[in-house]
Amino acid sequence: MSKLDINDILGIPEEYNIVSKPKLAISDNIRKQVEKKSTTLQEVAESVGLKYENVTSVTSVHEYSIDTLLKVLHGLDMELVVRPKN
């Protein structure tokens, strides 16, 4: 008998672990930086030439382009670091 994983029991698709978990971590870090810099998402949007809705798509884990993400990160003096998984 094979061991069941909690994701199998709850019916959570593998895509959640591949896409949603990292997006949640990214949006959480962005929100923390916004708070740390005492700014608003509207101000970030204006500083990088994006619409407010585009910025909130990053912080609310909706679909967004890598270009949008990079612009938001730039506006918050953040950078994306890609490394092998632990």
URZI-V126365 format. One record per pair of residues at least 12 apart in sequence whose C-alpha atoms are under 6 Angstrom apart, sorted by sequence separation. I is the first residue (numbers start at 1). J is the second residue. If there is no record, write none. Layout:
I_J + I_J
This chain:
48_75 + 44_75 + 27_59 + 23_61
